[in-house]
Amino acid sequence: MSGATAVKVAASPPLPRDEPAYQSRKPTAVGTQAYHASAASDAGEGQASGPLPPHAYRLQRQLQKAHRQLLAGEAAVQAALACGCADQSHLNRHFNRAYGYTPGRLARAVHG
């Protein structure tokens, strides 16, 4: 990707929090493919591990959404369905891998 395209991606507005990453209009707005756009924006943010592949980025965004909903008091099953997981166990598996604790443990810690 050219330097000019990377600047366009970095200068474009951030994605809305509730918009799934796979529905993002950000890459098409500057005429690039999704992976190249994520690579350019991640490079601008100084991530040491490099850019995330599109699937990992989408999963990360889904888990962040579920985390916010759990903190707001939503039930784990509702958070799982709202963030695109097939069921609660699907959310539990990915959530535990990403954060090191389950959604239920987070809910109990925050809401008692």
N, CA, C and O atoms as a DFTB+ gen file, in Angstrom:
448 C
 N C O
     1  1       0.850      -1.164       0.000
     2  2       0.000       0.000       0.000
     3  2       0.891       1.219       0.000
     4  3       1.923       1.246       0.671
     5  1       0.501       2.211      -0.739
     6  2       1.317       3.411      -0.818
     7  2       1.191       4.232       0.456
     8  3       0.247       4.069       1.228
     9  1       2.143       5.104       0.656
    10  2       2.121       5.964       1.830
    11  2       0.924       6.894       1.839
    12  3       0.379       7.199       2.899
    13  1       0.505       7.353       0.645
    14  2      -0.653       8.245       0.568
    15  2      -1.922       7.530       1.007
    16  3      -2.774       8.125       1.668
    17  1      -2.057       6.246       0.643
    18  2      -3.240       5.485       1.046
    19  2      -3.239       5.271       2.548
    20  3      -4.288       5.357       3.186
    21  1      -2.066       4.991       3.126
    22  2      -1.972       4.799       4.573
    23  2      -2.369       6.072       5.310
    24  3      -3.006       6.007       6.361
    25  1      -2.004       7.212       4.776
    26  2      -2.379       8.478       5.392
    27  2      -3.886       8.664       5.316
    28  3      -4.493       9.130       6.281
    29  1      -4.514       8.307       4.182
    30  2      -5.967       8.421       4.050
    31  2      -6.675       7.539       5.065
    32  3      -7.649       7.962       5.687
    33  1      -6.190       6.317       5.234
    34  2      -6.807       5.399       6.193
    35  2      -6.650       5.940       7.599
    36  3      -7.607       5.931       8.373
    37  1      -5.458       6.412       7.945
    38  2      -5.217       6.921       9.289
    39  2      -6.029       8.178       9.560
    40  3      -6.433       8.419      10.697
    41  1      -6.274       8.986       8.525
    42  2      -7.001      10.242       8.710
    43  2      -8.511      10.057       8.669
    44  3      -9.246      10.967       9.055
    45  1      -8.992       8.913       8.216
    46  2     -10.433       8.713       8.140
    47  2     -10.999       8.540       9.544
    48  3     -10.281       8.124      10.454
    49  1     -12.279       8.855       9.730
    50  2     -12.862       8.767      11.072
    51  2     -12.880       7.332      11.570
    52  3     -12.934       6.398      10.769
    53  1     -12.835       7.144      12.890
    54  2     -12.839       5.786      13.439
    55  2     -14.162       5.091      13.167
    56  3     -15.173       5.738      12.896
    57  1     -14.145       3.771      13.243
    58  2     -15.360       2.998      13.046
    59  2     -16.309       3.229      14.212
    60  3     -15.865       3.358      15.353
    61  1     -17.612       3.283      13.941
    62  2     -18.565       3.360      15.047
    63  2     -18.428       2.116      15.923
    64  3     -18.152       1.032      15.409
    65  1     -18.613       2.251      17.213
    66  2     -18.418       1.135      18.137
    67  2     -19.365      -0.023      17.855
    68  3     -18.978      -1.181      18.017
    69  1     -20.587       0.256      17.441
    70  2     -21.561      -0.813      17.262
    71  2     -21.599      -1.374      15.843
    72  3     -22.359      -2.304      15.575
    73  1     -20.805      -0.835      14.938
    74  2     -20.789      -1.341      13.568
    75  2     -19.828      -2.515      13.477
    76  3     -18.644      -2.365      13.779
    77  1     -20.319      -3.696      13.062
    78  2     -19.402      -4.836      12.925
    79  2     -18.273      -4.503      11.953
    80  3     -18.485      -3.828      10.947
    81  1     -17.093      -4.977      12.261
    82  2     -15.923      -4.652      11.440
    83  2     -16.075      -5.141      10.008
    84  3     -15.569      -4.506       9.083
    85  1     -16.773      -6.270       9.809
    86  2     -16.900      -6.783       8.460
    87  2     -17.844      -5.941       7.615
    88  3     -17.856      -6.082       6.392
    89  1     -18.635      -5.069       8.233
    90  2     -19.517      -4.182       7.482
    91  2     -18.907      -2.799       7.318
    92  3     -19.570      -1.872       6.853
    93  1     -17.673      -2.664       7.692
    94  2     -17.020      -1.372       7.666
    95  2     -16.940      -0.818       6.252
    96  3     -16.655      -1.545       5.300
    97  1     -17.192       0.459       6.133
    98  2     -17.056       1.135       4.843
    99  2     -15.697       1.819       4.745
   100  3     -15.390       2.432       3.722
   101  1     -14.890       1.728       5.774
   102  2     -13.602       2.407       5.801
   103  2     -12.668       1.989       4.664
   104  3     -12.127       2.869       3.994
   105  1     -12.448       0.687       4.409
   106  2     -11.538       0.325       3.318
   107  2     -12.028       0.781       1.949
   108  3     -11.230       1.244       1.133
   109  1     -13.326       0.658       1.683
   110  2     -13.812       1.032       0.363
   111  2     -13.788       2.538       0.174
   112  3     -13.739       3.020      -0.957
   113  1     -13.821       3.284       1.265
   114  2     -13.815       4.735       1.149
   115  2     -12.494       5.244       0.566
   116  3     -12.472       6.296      -0.072
   117  1     -11.413       4.527       0.771
   118  2     -10.121       4.963       0.250
   119  2      -9.621       4.059      -0.873
   120  3      -8.496       4.224      -1.345
   121  1     -10.448       3.104      -1.306
   122  2     -10.091       2.277      -2.449
   123  2      -9.080       1.190      -2.160
   124  3      -8.239       0.897      -3.009
   125  1      -9.136       0.584      -0.985
   126  2      -8.225      -0.502      -0.651
   127  2      -9.025      -1.712      -0.206
   128  3     -10.236      -1.627       0.000
   129  1      -8.351      -2.822      -0.060
   130  2      -8.994      -4.007       0.469
   131  2      -8.923      -3.977       1.986
   132  3      -8.096      -3.271       2.564
   133  1      -9.799      -4.751       2.632
   134  2      -9.910      -4.710       4.091
   135  2      -8.588      -5.019       4.782
   136  3      -8.215      -4.323       5.725
   137  1      -7.870      -6.048       4.334
   138  2      -6.629      -6.421       5.002
   139  2      -5.586      -5.308       4.880
   140  3      -4.890      -5.001       5.848
   141  1      -5.477      -4.712       3.710
   142  2      -4.502      -3.646       3.533
   143  2      -4.848      -2.436       4.384
   144  3      -3.959      -1.775       4.921
   145  1      -6.131      -2.147       4.506
   146  2      -6.539      -1.013       5.334
   147  2      -6.228      -1.277       6.797
   148  3      -5.762      -0.383       7.502
   149  1      -6.483      -2.511       7.266
   150  2      -6.188      -2.803       8.669
   151  2      -4.682      -2.778       8.912
   152  3      -4.238      -2.366       9.984
   153  1      -3.902      -3.207       7.947
   154  2      -2.453      -3.186       8.099
   155  2      -1.948      -1.748       8.197
   156  3      -1.075      -1.446       9.011
   157  1      -2.492      -0.876       7.377
   158  2      -2.054       0.511       7.399
   159  2      -2.451       1.205       8.690
   160  3      -1.654       1.948       9.263
   161  1      -3.667       0.975       9.154
   162  2      -4.101       1.647      10.376
   163  2      -3.372       1.083      11.587
   164  3      -3.044       1.834      12.506
   165  1      -3.109      -0.227      11.613
   166  2      -2.372      -0.814      12.725
   167  2      -0.931      -0.335      12.738
   168  3      -0.363      -0.114      13.808
   169  1      -0.335      -0.172      11.570
   170  2       1.039       0.309      11.505
   171  2       1.120       1.724      12.062
   172  3       2.108       2.089      12.699
   173  1       0.082       2.519      11.821
   174  2       0.050       3.876      12.344
   175  2      -0.133       3.919      13.842
   176  3       0.241       4.904      14.478
   177  1      -0.703       2.871      14.426
   178  2      -0.927       2.839      15.869
   179  2       0.253       2.224      16.608
   180  3       0.233       2.150      17.837
   181  1       1.271       1.785      15.897
   182  2       2.478       1.285      16.517
   183  2       2.339      -0.055      17.204
   184  3       2.978      -0.292      18.229
   185  1       1.523      -0.930      16.665
   186  2       1.379      -2.253      17.266
   187  2       2.626      -3.071      16.978
   188  3       3.017      -3.240      15.822
   189  1       3.241      -3.572      18.023
   190  2       4.488      -4.306      17.868
   191  2       4.269      -5.645      17.178
   192  3       5.164      -6.132      16.486
   193  1       3.099      -6.248      17.353
   194  2       2.874      -7.573      16.795
   195  2       2.442      -7.528      15.339
   196  3       2.292      -8.581      14.719
   197  1       2.242      -6.372      14.787
   198  2       1.826      -6.254      13.398
   199  2       0.314      -6.193      13.287
   200  3      -0.389      -6.221      14.296
   201  1      -0.185      -6.109      12.065
   202  2      -1.622      -5.960      11.853
   203  2      -2.376      -7.256      12.143
   204  3      -1.840      -8.358      12.023
   205  1      -3.615      -7.083      12.522
   206  2      -4.482      -8.243      12.731
   207  2      -5.121      -8.641      11.412
   208  3      -5.496      -7.772      10.624
   209  1      -5.251      -9.914      11.159
   210  2      -6.020     -10.335       9.989
   211  2      -7.478      -9.918      10.182
   212  3      -7.904      -9.720      11.320
   213  1      -8.244      -9.782       9.118
   214  2      -9.631      -9.318       9.234
   215  2     -10.475     -10.134      10.211
   216  3     -11.259      -9.557      10.964
   217  1     -10.339     -11.449      10.218
   218  2     -11.151     -12.264      11.112
   219  2     -10.806     -11.983      12.574
   220  3     -11.704     -11.874      13.409
   221  1      -9.528     -11.865      12.888
   222  2      -9.108     -11.582      14.261
   223  2      -9.565     -10.193      14.693
   224  3      -9.942      -9.991      15.848
   225  1      -9.531      -9.238      13.769
   226  2      -9.994      -7.884      14.075
   227  2     -11.488      -7.893      14.371
   228  3     -11.941      -7.259      15.323
   229  1     -12.250      -8.613      13.553
   230  2     -13.700      -8.699      13.754
   231  2     -14.003      -9.353      15.096
   232  3     -14.870      -8.882      15.832
   233  1     -13.302     -10.427      15.420
   234  2     -13.506     -11.107      16.692
   235  2     -13.169     -10.178      17.855
   236  3     -13.893     -10.143      18.850
   237  1     -12.089      -9.435      17.737
   238  2     -11.701      -8.492      18.781
   239  2     -12.806      -7.460      19.009
   240  3     -13.149      -7.157      20.151
   241  1     -13.357      -6.927      17.930
   242  2     -14.436      -5.942      18.050
   243  2     -15.677      -6.555      18.679
   244  3     -16.341      -5.903      19.485
   245  1     -16.003      -7.791      18.328
   246  2     -17.163      -8.457      18.910
   247  2     -16.969      -8.657      20.417
   248  3     -17.896      -8.439      21.197
   249  1     -15.784      -9.066      20.816
   250  2     -15.503      -9.272      22.235
   251  2     -15.538      -7.955      23.007
   252  3     -15.990      -7.919      24.151
   253  1     -15.068      -6.883      22.394
   254  2     -15.136      -5.576      23.048
   255  2     -16.590      -5.159      23.259
   256  3     -16.935      -4.607      24.304
   257  1     -17.427      -5.419      22.280
   258  2     -18.847      -5.101      22.405
   259  2     -19.479      -5.925      23.524
   260  3     -20.229      -5.388      24.339
   261  1     -19.187      -7.212      23.569
   262  2     -19.728      -8.072      24.620
   263  2     -19.240      -7.603      25.988
   264  3     -20.011      -7.590      26.948
   265  1     -17.983      -7.221      26.083
   266  2     -17.415      -6.743      27.347
   267  2     -18.167      -5.503      27.827
   268  3     -18.515      -5.409      29.004
   269  1     -18.422      -4.549      26.926
   270  2     -19.164      -3.345      27.293
   271  2     -20.573      -3.696      27.770
   272  3     -21.062      -3.127      28.746
   273  1     -21.217      -4.629      27.082
   274  2     -22.577      -4.995      27.461
   275  2     -22.602      -5.690      28.821
   276  3     -23.513      -5.455      29.615
   277  1     -21.639      -6.522      29.093
   278  2     -21.574      -7.194      30.390
   279  2     -21.345      -6.186      31.518
   280  3     -21.929      -6.307      32.595
   281  1     -20.502      -5.204      31.264
   282  2     -20.268      -4.164      32.267
   283  2     -21.530      -3.334      32.514
   284  3     -21.739      -2.819      33.612
   285  1     -22.361      -3.212      31.487
   286  2     -23.607      -2.449      31.614
   287  2     -24.718      -3.254      32.275
   288  3     -25.799      -2.719      32.523
   289  1     -24.474      -4.535      32.565
   290  2     -25.458      -5.343      33.266
   291  2     -26.247      -6.310      32.404
   292  3     -27.172      -6.949      32.905
   293  1     -25.914      -6.442      31.123
   294  2     -26.594      -7.393      30.249
   295  2     -26.264      -8.822      30.685
   296  3     -25.191      -9.084      31.229
   297  1     -27.187      -9.726      30.442
   298  2     -26.939     -11.147      30.685
   299  2     -25.938     -11.662      29.649
   300  3     -25.889     -11.162      28.525
   301  1     -25.150     -12.651      30.024
   302  2     -24.119     -13.176      29.125
   303  2     -24.721     -13.719      27.834
   304  3     -24.143     -13.540      26.762
   305  1     -25.858     -14.371      27.919
   306  2     -26.470     -14.922      26.712
   307  2     -26.923     -13.803      25.768
   308  3     -26.806     -13.937      24.550
   309  1     -27.437     -12.703      26.322
   310  2     -27.842     -11.572      25.487
   311  2     -26.627     -10.899      24.845
   312  3     -26.674     -10.507      23.679
   313  1     -25.544     -10.765      25.607
   314  2     -24.324     -10.182      25.060
   315  2     -23.754     -11.064      23.959
   316  3     -23.253     -10.560      22.954
   317  1     -23.829     -12.382      24.145
   318  2     -23.317     -13.315      23.136
   319  2     -24.081     -13.163      21.828
   320  3     -23.476     -13.078      20.759
   321  1     -25.387     -13.130      21.907
   322  2     -26.196     -13.012      20.695
   323  2     -26.039     -11.648      20.038
   324  3     -26.011     -11.549      18.811
   325  1     -25.938     -10.601      20.842
   326  2     -25.812      -9.251      20.298
   327  2     -24.480      -9.031      19.587
   328  3     -24.404      -8.236      18.650
   329  1     -23.431      -9.726      20.021
   330  2     -22.119      -9.509      19.391
   331  2     -21.834     -10.506      18.273
   332  3     -20.747     -10.485      17.696
   333  1     -22.782     -11.369      17.960
   334  2     -22.628     -12.236      16.804
   335  2     -22.174     -13.647      17.097
   336  3     -21.876     -14.400      16.169
   337  1     -22.110     -14.029      18.365
   338  2     -21.740     -15.401      18.702
   339  2     -22.947     -16.316      18.509
   340  3     -24.092     -15.885      18.643
   341  1     -22.684     -17.564      18.197
   342  2     -23.758     -18.529      17.968
   343  2     -24.513     -18.843      19.249
   344  3     -25.731     -19.021      19.228
   345  1     -23.797     -18.910      20.363
   346  2     -24.421     -19.189      21.648
   347  2     -23.473     -18.722      22.753
   348  3     -22.391     -18.203      22.482
   349  1     -23.896     -18.916      23.994
   350  2     -23.104     -18.425      25.113
   351  2     -21.762     -19.149      25.238
   352  3     -20.765     -18.535      25.618
   353  1     -21.726     -20.430      24.928
   354  2     -20.455     -21.156      25.040
   355  2     -19.437     -20.655      24.014
   356  3     -18.234     -20.660      24.274
   357  1     -19.918     -20.228      22.859
   358  2     -19.044     -19.640      21.839
   359  2     -18.405     -18.365      22.388
   360  3     -17.203     -18.152      22.230
   361  1     -19.209     -17.519      23.033
   362  2     -18.674     -16.304      23.655
   363  2     -17.703     -16.661      24.780
   364  3     -16.623     -16.079      24.875
   365  1     -18.084     -17.617      25.633
   366  2     -17.220     -17.999      26.749
   367  2     -15.838     -18.416      26.277
   368  3     -14.830     -17.995      26.846
   369  1     -15.785     -19.239      25.243
   370  2     -14.507     -19.758      24.746
   371  2     -13.603     -18.620      24.270
   372  3     -12.437     -18.545      24.656
   373  1     -14.146     -17.738      23.429
   374  2     -13.328     -16.646      22.888
   375  2     -13.013     -15.594      23.953
   376  3     -11.906     -15.056      23.992
   377  1     -13.979     -15.306      24.805
   378  2     -13.799     -14.308      25.856
   379  2     -12.703     -14.746      26.818
   380  3     -11.832     -13.953      27.175
   381  1     -12.744     -16.001      27.234
   382  2     -11.738     -16.529      28.156
   383  2     -10.351     -16.514      27.516
   384  3      -9.361     -16.220      28.186
   385  1     -10.279     -16.827      26.238
   386  2      -8.989     -16.821      25.539
   387  2      -8.422     -15.402      25.448
   388  3      -7.215     -15.201      25.582
   389  1      -9.296     -14.428      25.219
   390  2      -8.838     -13.049      25.036
   391  2      -8.542     -12.337      26.351
   392  3      -7.545     -11.624      26.459
   393  1      -9.403     -12.526      27.350
   394  2      -9.291     -11.753      28.589
   395  2      -8.759     -12.550      29.777
   396  3      -8.295     -11.957      30.751
   397  1      -8.816     -13.869      29.719
   398  2      -8.321     -14.677      30.823
   399  2      -9.354     -14.958      31.894
   400  3      -9.020     -15.517      32.939
   401  1     -10.591     -14.588      31.660
   402  2     -11.690     -14.877      32.577
   403  2     -12.976     -14.981      31.761
   404  3     -13.045     -14.494      30.632
   405  1     -13.977     -15.611      32.331
   406  2     -15.229     -15.839      31.608
   407  2     -16.166     -14.637      31.758
   408  3     -15.988     -13.826      32.667
   409  1     -17.146     -14.520      30.889
   410  2     -18.135     -13.441      31.027
   411  2     -18.877     -13.511      32.365
   412  3     -19.177     -12.479      32.965
   413  1     -19.171     -14.723      32.827
   414  2     -19.854     -14.871      34.110
   415  2     -19.032     -14.346      35.269
   416  3     -19.567     -13.711      36.178
   417  1     -17.744     -14.607      35.243
   418  2     -16.848     -14.115      36.308
   419  2     -16.805     -12.585      36.288
   420  3     -16.804     -11.950      37.343
   421  1     -16.771     -11.999      35.102
   422  2     -16.788     -10.534      34.990
   423  2     -18.087      -9.969      35.561
   424  3     -18.069      -9.011      36.333
   425  1     -19.208     -10.569      35.178
   426  2     -20.503     -10.092      35.656
   427  2     -20.599     -10.198      37.182
   428  3     -21.096      -9.278      37.832
   429  1     -20.133     -11.297      37.753
   430  2     -20.173     -11.456      39.211
   431  2     -19.263     -10.449      39.911
   432  3     -19.616      -9.916      40.963
   433  1     -18.106     -10.193      39.335
   434  2     -17.165      -9.244      39.941
   435  2     -17.704      -7.818      39.922
   436  3     -17.489      -7.052      40.861
   437  1     -18.398      -7.473      38.856
   438  2     -18.885      -6.102      38.715
   439  2     -20.216      -5.894      39.428
   440  3     -20.417      -4.874      40.087
   441  1     -21.118      -6.854      39.297
   442  2     -22.480      -6.656      39.789
   443  2     -22.814      -7.497      41.021
   444  3     -23.940      -7.444      41.516
   445  1     -21.878      -8.251      41.507
   446  2     -22.063      -9.010      42.730
   447  2     -22.762     -10.282      42.625
   448  3     -22.948     -10.969      43.630
